[in-house]
Amino acid sequence: MLTPMDHPLIDLIDAKIAAAEAEGAFDDLPGAGKPLPQVDDPANHLVNRLVKEAGGVPEFVSLSRELSRLREELRETGDRTRRKEIMREMSMMEARIDIARKAHR
């Protein structure tokens, strides 16, 4: 079984980092010498930050937007069969939002 140290490019990567360090590429970085900021969820902090920076939102937010869209469709629909379908979808969506909110906490 390979370990990260067995990767064929590890020596090249180490050499590139050492060269950049020798050239001062890591000098005067913002926050240098300061402690890392405290985070609520260290295990998922990087993933959460990347999702946020990419414009992602928690699942319950996107589901709430879908629920709003369904409400608008319900207001505009006169077909009784379609109205029943929409109300069923809305009920399921509300349950999914509740589950997603609890999971987000």
Backbone torsions as a table, in degrees:
resi	resn	phi	psi	omega
1	MET	NA	134.9	-179.8
2	LEU	-82.4	143.4	172.4
3	THR	-107.1	166.4	179.4
4	PRO	-56.0	-30.3	-179.5
5	MET	-73.1	-16.3	-179.8
6	ASP	-87.6	-3.5	-177.5
7	HIS	-61.9	136.7	-175.8
8	PRO	-62.5	-21.6	-178.4
9	LEU	-96.1	-0.9	-173.5
10	ILE	-60.1	-38.3	179.1
11	ASP	-66.1	-40.7	177.9
12	LEU	-64.1	-43.9	179.4
13	ILE	-61.5	-46.5	178.6
14	ASP	-60.1	-40.5	179.6
15	ALA	-64.9	-42.0	179.4
16	LYS	-63.9	-42.0	179.1
17	ILE	-65.4	-44.7	179.5
18	ALA	-61.4	-41.3	179.3
19	ALA	-65.1	-44.0	179.3
20	ALA	-63.2	-41.1	178.3
21	GLU	-63.2	-43.7	179.7
22	ALA	-63.8	-32.6	179.6
23	GLU	-81.1	-5.4	178.7
24	GLY	85.6	16.3	-178.0
25	ALA	-62.4	-22.1	-177.7
26	PHE	-102.6	3.9	178.5
27	ASP	-76.5	146.9	174.8
28	ASP	58.1	34.6	175.0
29	LEU	-73.6	148.7	177.4
30	PRO	-57.7	132.2	178.5
31	GLY	83.6	4.0	-179.2
32	ALA	-59.7	133.5	178.6
33	GLY	80.9	-0.2	-179.9
34	LYS	-104.7	152.5	178.5
35	PRO	-67.2	153.4	176.7
36	LEU	-66.2	146.6	179.6
37	PRO	-66.7	147.5	177.0
38	GLN	-71.9	141.1	178.3
39	VAL	-128.7	150.9	-178.8
40	ASP	-71.8	-37.1	-174.7
41	ASP	-130.4	79.9	-174.4
42	PRO	-58.6	-33.7	-177.0
43	ALA	-65.4	-31.5	-176.7
44	ASN	-114.8	8.3	-174.3
45	HIS	-58.2	-47.8	-177.6
46	LEU	-62.7	-44.8	179.8
47	VAL	-62.3	-45.8	-179.7
48	ASN	-61.4	-41.2	179.6
49	ARG	-64.9	-43.5	-179.7
50	LEU	-64.0	-41.1	178.2
51	VAL	-63.2	-44.2	-179.4
52	LYS	-64.0	-44.7	-179.8
53	GLU	-65.0	-28.3	179.2
54	ALA	-84.3	1.4	178.2
55	GLY	88.1	10.5	178.9
56	GLY	-74.2	158.1	178.6
57	VAL	-131.0	158.1	175.3
58	PRO	-58.3	152.9	-176.6
59	GLU	-56.4	-39.8	-176.8
60	PHE	-65.0	-26.4	178.0
61	VAL	-71.1	-47.1	179.7
62	SER	-65.5	-36.4	177.1
63	LEU	-66.5	-37.3	178.3
64	SER	-64.3	-36.3	176.7
65	ARG	-65.0	-40.9	178.0
66	GLU	-64.5	-39.5	178.0
67	LEU	-62.2	-40.8	177.2
68	SER	-62.1	-40.0	178.3
69	ARG	-63.4	-41.0	178.2
70	LEU	-64.4	-40.0	178.4
71	ARG	-61.6	-41.9	178.4
72	GLU	-63.6	-43.3	178.9
73	GLU	-62.5	-39.6	179.0
74	LEU	-61.7	-42.6	179.0
75	ARG	-62.0	-33.8	-174.3
76	GLU	-91.5	-8.8	-174.4
77	THR	-98.8	130.1	177.7
78	GLY	-101.2	-17.8	-178.9
79	ASP	-67.7	119.5	-176.2
80	ARG	-62.5	-40.0	-179.7
81	THR	-64.0	-44.9	-179.8
82	ARG	-66.9	-36.3	178.3
83	ARG	-61.1	-41.6	178.3
84	LYS	-63.3	-41.4	178.5
85	GLU	-62.3	-43.9	-179.6
86	ILE	-63.3	-44.2	-179.7
87	MET	-63.5	-36.6	176.4
88	ARG	-64.7	-44.7	177.7
89	GLU	-61.3	-40.9	179.9
90	MET	-63.6	-40.5	178.6
91	SER	-62.1	-45.5	178.2
92	MET	-64.7	-38.8	-179.5
93	MET	-64.6	-41.4	177.8
94	GLU	-61.5	-40.4	177.5
95	ALA	-65.3	-41.9	178.9
96	ARG	-64.8	-38.1	178.0
97	ILE	-63.4	-44.0	179.5
98	ASP	-60.4	-45.1	179.2
99	ILE	-63.9	-43.8	-178.7
100	ALA	-65.6	-38.2	177.5
101	ARG	-62.8	-44.3	179.2
102	LYS	-64.2	-38.4	179.6
103	ALA	-69.4	-31.0	-178.1
104	HIS	-71.8	-27.1	-177.6
105	ARG	-69.5	NA	NA
